[in-house]
Amino acid sequence: MKDYTCKCCGQVVTIFDDERRKQFCDVCAKERTAKSKKRAATHRQMKDQVMRDCGLVKVRGALGGIYWE
């Protein structure tokens, strides 16, 4: 068993030898993932709005790809 310190909150967490070394505790990791997903969604919405403002239409291709025309 090994101890490591979370880089976000400083909490000391114990892990088993077979687990890979983590940088963040479970609580901080979930918060960071949620923030990352929210940021990605916001950037995607902004990009989509710019494309619509340029007069483009979002379409789905025959093989399932999404593109603007």
C-alpha positions in Angstrom: 0.0 0.0 0.0 1.2 3.5 -0.8 0.2 7.0 0.3 -0.1 10.0 -2.0 -1.3 13.5 -1.6 -4.0 15.0 -3.8 -2.7 17.9 -5.9 -6.0 19.7 -5.6 -7.1 19.5 -1.9 -4.0 18.1 -0.2 -5.8 15.1 1.2 -3.6 12.0 1.9 -5.0 8.9 0.2 -3.9 5.3 0.5 -3.9 3.1 -2.6 -3.0 -0.6 -3.1 0.1 -1.6 -5.0 -1.8 -2.8 -8.0 -3.5 0.5 -8.6 -1.8 3.1 -10.8 -0.6 6.2 -9.1 -3.2 8.9 -9.1 -2.8 12.7 -9.0 -6.1 13.5 -7.5 -8.5 12.0 -4.9 -11.8 10.6 -6.2 -13.8 13.6 -5.2 -11.5 16.1 -7.0 -11.2 13.8 -10.0 -15.0 13.8 -10.4 -15.2 17.6 -10.1 -12.4 18.1 -12.7 -14.2 15.7 -15.1 -17.5 17.5 -14.7 -15.8 20.9 -15.3 -14.0 19.5 -18.4 -17.2 18.2 -19.9 -19.0 21.5 -19.2 -16.2 23.5 -20.8 -16.2 21.2 -23.9 -19.9 21.6 -24.3 -19.7 25.3 -24.1 -17.0 25.5 -26.7 -18.9 23.2 -29.0 -22.1 25.4 -28.7 -20.0 28.5 -29.4 -18.5 26.9 -32.5 -21.9 25.7 -33.7 -23.4 29.2 -33.3 -20.5 30.8 -35.3 -21.1 28.3 -38.1 -24.8 29.0 -38.2 -24.1 32.8 -38.2 -22.0 32.2 -41.3 -25.0 30.6 -43.0 -23.8 27.0 -42.8 -26.1 24.0 -42.0 -25.0 21.1 -39.9 -25.6 17.8 -41.7 -25.0 14.1 -41.1 -23.1 12.2 -43.8 -24.0 8.8 -45.1 -21.4 7.1 -43.0 -22.4 8.9 -39.8 -20.0 11.8 -39.9 -21.2 15.3 -39.1 -20.1 18.2 -41.2 -21.1 21.7 -42.2 -22.2 22.8 -45.7 
